Amino acid sequence: MKRETWRLTPPAVKWLFVLSFMMNMGFYALIPYLTLYLTDSFAWTVAMAGLVLAVRQFSQQGFAFLGGVVADLFGYKGTMLLGFLIRGLGFLLFATCTETWQFFAAAVLSGLGGSLFEPACSASYAILTPEAIRKEVFSFRNVLTNIGVVGSQLAGTILASVDFVWLSVFSGLLYIVAAFLVLVFVPPIRASNTSGKWTDGIAHVLRDKPFLRYTAILIGFYYLNMQVFLAIPQYTEDVLQSKTAVGIVLATISVSVILLQMQVTHWLDGYQRRLTLIGIGALVMGVGLFLLSFADSLWFIMLDALIFALGTMISVPQLVDMVPRFAPKEHIGAYYGFNGYSLAFGGSIGTFLGGWMYDLGRQTGYDWLPWAVCLLVGILVAVNLYLMEERYRYHVSGHTS
């Protein structure tokens, strides 16, 4: 981050940076290895393991709309605190699971925690950050996310090779510590919805047709993004027979974002067609995934992972900055919560259908099948976002003309 941007960043946002690092380190340490744990230790199919991830994802994003409404009404600090505690408990429970239903119960609980803290945290960033530096702040948050991922892969690789139980405990405790930091260091952030009516935010979002369309299109983006947790690690282990290689590939994505995200953001700073940029990023992600069809070595997989990461660097700062451009300030939590439905559906479809396509490709000998679907999804997202921008003429202000 540029020195001047850092100077303009409020102290409360800097504490949010710390929380972003911790929550992503805890999340990414556990989730990629949960699939491998279920398929290796319990002989689950990839599709069945993907269903657990889909349930966790949908229980988080499916209730995030209500979580955002709650945050708008009752305040963002308390909502974050409660969410971190519930997520921490859910991740700790994975350490004790032995039956199928227990894994699903832990997945639901950890998802519900995220439905509270995720929209509250995103809304806090948008409310506390001056608009002039908001895109840079979101870009830096993406960098911190990936620094957390690098640390998580080191911890995940070590702890998963010893015992998954320790990995579960480590991840759960990180969220408990994050809750303590919220309690002690994050100042109260006043709820913006002063009407006292929880239905106001819901009604406002449901009347915003451009925002509803934007959210629907992002389902495809998150289909692609969720392959980081399922198909990419599974494919890497299948080809290279090494959990260490899984960590290296996932770290490649993270390190490239750490080194290049701010530079990519600055390169694209003068490009005003934000929705088109998100679509271009999704297309690049799809291309990176499709090239895995031909990857048969660690270096080749790492190169494809780098292309995939470049797509996320183009899209992510733009797509999170678009939400407050749609939303009035008093309903920003509700907008972030509703926007989570794109991640709910896209993530759930991406993990379950993506896992099923992966299994089908292996069974039929069409190993390229899941990756061809990813390329098709990337094309569809890019085309639809371009057409939306042409119709609504979104520019820097984010308003329709």
N, C-alpha and C positions, 0 to 999 in steps of 0.2 A: 504494500500500500504506500502511496506517496506520502511524504512527511506532512504536507499541508492537509491532506485528507484525514490523516490520523489525528492531527491537531484539532480538526473540526468535529471529530467523532466524540459524542458525549460520553462521560464516564460510565453511565448505565449501559450503553451499547457495548462498551469494552468488557463489562461483566457478562453480557450476553454472548460475546465471543468465547469466553471461557466455558460457558455452559454448552455452546455448540460443539466445541472440541470434545468435551467429556461425553455428551450424549451420543455423538457419532462414534467415538472410540468404543463405548460400551456396546452399541448396536452392531457395528461392523465386525467386532471381535467374535460375536456369537452367531449371527444369522448365516453367514456363508458356510460355517462349519456345522450348523444344525442339520443341513441337508445331508452332508457326508456322514454325520453321526447316525442319522436315521437309516440311511441306506447301508452303511457298513455294519453297525452294531445290532440293528433290528431287522435287517434284510427287507426294508421297505423298498418299493419301486420309487423311481424318481418322481413319477406323477403323484404318488401318495405323499411323499415328502413335500412336494410342491403344494399340495393341498393344505398342509399345516401352515406353510408360509402364507398361502392365500387367505386362510382364516385369520391369521394374525394381522395381515395387511387390511383386510376388509373390516375387522372389528375396530381397527384404529381409524381408518379413513371413513368408514361408514357412519361413525358417531362423531367425527371431527366437526361436522356442521353444528351439531348441538354443543360440542365443546367450545367452538368459537362464539356461539351465542351466549353461553355461560360466561366466557371471558369478557365479552362486551358488557355484560350486566354487572358482574361481581368483581371484576378486576383481574389483571393479567398475572400478577405475582402469585396470588393464592392458587390460581388455576394451574400455573406451572408447577408449583410446589406439590400439589396433590397428584398431578400427572406423573412427576418423577418418582414419587413414592410407589405408586401403583405399578409403573413399568419395572421398577427395581424388584418388587415382590414377584412379578410375573417371570422375570428372567431367573430369579433365584429358584423358582419352582421347577424350572427345567432340570435342575440338578437332581431332583428327587423322582422324576417321572420314570415309570416302567411300563405302564399300560397306554394303549392308544388314546383313550379318552383323556388321560392326564396331560398328554402333550397338547391336545386341542384346548383343554382348559387353561393351561399356562399360556398358550398362544393368544387366547381371547383376552386374558387379564393383561398381558403385556401390551396388547393392542389398545385396550381401553385407556391405559395410562397415556399412550401416545396421542389419543384423541383429545386429551385435555391439554397437554403441554405444547404440542406442535402448533396449533393455531394461535395459542396465547403467545408463544415465543416469536412466531413470525409477525404477528400484529405488533408486538413490542418493538421489534426492529423497525417496522415501517413508521410507527408513531413517533419514536424517539429520534430517528435519523433525519437530518435535514434533507429535503428532496434533491438538492444539488449534488449530494454525495451518495445517494441511496444505492445507485447501481454499483459503485465502487465498494460500498459496504457489503452488499449482497455477494459481490465477487470475492471479497476477502473472507466472508463466511464460508463460501465454497472451498476456498483454500484451506481454511481451518478444519473444515469437515474432512478433507483429504489428508491433512496432517494427522488427524485422529485416526483415519483409516490405516495409515502406514503404521502408526503405533499399535493399532488393534491387530494388524496382521502379524506383527512380531509376537504380540501376546497370544493371539489366537493360534498361531502355528506351534508355539511352545506348549501352551496349555492343552491344546487338542491332542498333541502327540503324547502327553502324559495321561490325562483323563478329562473327558468332556465336562465332568462335574466341576472341576476347578475353573474351567472357562466360564461356565454358567454363573458360579459364585462371583468371579471377578467382574463380569459384566453387570450383574445385578447390583453389586456394591457401588459401582461407579454412579449409578442413578441415585442411590441413596445419598451419596456424598454430594451429588449435584443438587438434590433437594435441600440439603443443609446450607449450601452456598447461596441458594435463592433466599432462604430464610434470613441469613445473616447479612448478605452483601447487596442484594438487589433491592432498590428502593421501590416503594409502592407506585404502581402505574395505574392511574385513575381509569376506571372503566368509562368508555366514551358514550355508551348508550344510556342516557339519563332518563329515558321515558319510562323505564321500569317494565316495559312490555317485551317479553322474550320473542313474541311473534313478529315484532317490527322488522328485525333483521332477516328472518326467514322470508317474509313477504317481499321485502325489497330485493333480495337476491333472486327470487323466483320470477320477478317481473323484468329482470335485466337479461333480455334475450341474447345480446352479443356476448355477455359473460357466460351464459349457459352454453352457447356454442363453443366458446373458447375452452371451457372445461371439458366438454365432450371430445373435442379434438385431441386434448392432451392425454386421453386414455391410451392412444397409440404411442405417445412419447414414453409413458411409464411402462407400457408393455416391453419396450426396448430396454429401458433402464433397469428393469427387474431381472434381466438376464445376468446381471452382475452377481446376483445371489444364488442363481440356480444353474443355468446352462453353461456359463463360462467356467465356473469352478468344476462342475461335473465333467465337462469336455476335457479340461486340462488334466484332471486326474485320470480319465479314461485313456487319453493319448500317452501321457508321460508316466502314469503310475506313481505319482509323487504328491503328497500333501504340501511339501515344501515348494514345489513348482506352482501349486495353487496360490500360495502366499506371494510368490514372486510376481505372478501375472496380475493379481489384484493390486499389489504394491505398485506395479508399473502404471496402472491407471491413476492411482493416487499421487505418485511422485510427479507424473507429468502435469497433473492439475496444479500441484503445489508450485512447480517451476514456471508454468506457462499461463495460468489462469489470468493473472492481472495484466500480462502483456496482451493476451488475446482480447480482453475487455477494452484495453486502450486502443488497440488496432481497430476495433469495431465501433468506437465511441461516436464517430460521426455518421454512422449508418442509422437512419431514423426508422426504417421499416422493421420494427421490433418483432412482429409476428412472423414475418418472412425469415428473420434470423433464427427464430426458434425452429421453424421448419427445416432450414438448412442444417442446423445442428442435428435434428432428428434423422435427416437423410444421411449425414456423415456417420452417425451411430449405426444406422442400418447397414451401410457399406462395410464398416469395420466388423460387424457381426457376420455378414455374408462371407467375408474373406476367410473366416474360420473354416469354411468348407474345404479349403485347400491347405490348412495349417497342419503340419505334422512334426513340428519341432518347437522347442521352447522359444527360440528367437522369433519364429514366425507368429506364434500366438501372442508374444509380447508386442510385435509390430501391429497386429490387428487390435490389440487392447489399446495401444496408443492412438490409433485412428478413432476408435470408439470414444476414448477420453476427450479427444479434440472436439467431437460432436457435443459432448456434455459441456465443455467450456464455452462453446458458442451459445448454447440454449439456456443453461441453468440461470445465469444472472438475469437474463431477459425475462424468463417466464415467472420468476418470483417477483420481479419489479413490476410486472404487468398488473398483478392483482390490486395493489393500492391505486392504480390508475383507473381501475373500474370502480373501486369502492368508495363510498362516502366514509368519512373518518369514524362516524358513530357506529358503523357496521363492519369495520375492517376485519374483526375477528370472525364474524359470520362468513364473510367472503373468502377468507383463507380456509375456513373450515369446509365450506361447500366445494371450493376448488380441490380439496382433498379427495372428493369423489373420483376425480380423474385418476388419482393414485390408487384409490380403492379398487375400481374396476380394472384399470390398466395393470396394476400390480397383481391382482388376483388372477386375471386372465393370463398375464405373463408368466406367473409361476405354475399354475395348474395346466393351462393349455400349452405353455412353452415346454413344461416337463413331459406332457403327453406327446407332443410333436417330437421331442427328443427321443423318447422311447420308441415311437413309431418309426422314426428314421433309422434307428439301430436295428429294429426287428425286420424291416423290409429291405435293408441295404441302401436306402436313400439317405445317407448321412448328411446330405446337403439340405434336407427338407426343413429343419427348424431355422436354419440360417437364411434360406430363401424367403421364408415367411417374414423374418425380421426385415429384410430388404424391402419387401412389399409394404410392410407397415410404415417404414421410414418414408417411402415415396408418398403414401396416402396422407401422412401427417403434413409433409412439406406442401403438397398440392392444396390441401384444405386450408392451411394457414395462409398461404398466398392468396387464395380466393377470398378468404375472410378479410384480409387486409385491403384487397381491391374493393370489396363491397363497403366496408365501414371506414376506410381511409384513416387508420390509426397512425398517428405520428407521435412525436415526443410527448405531447400532452396526454395522449391516451384517450382523447375524446372523439366521438364520431362527428362527422361533418355532413 
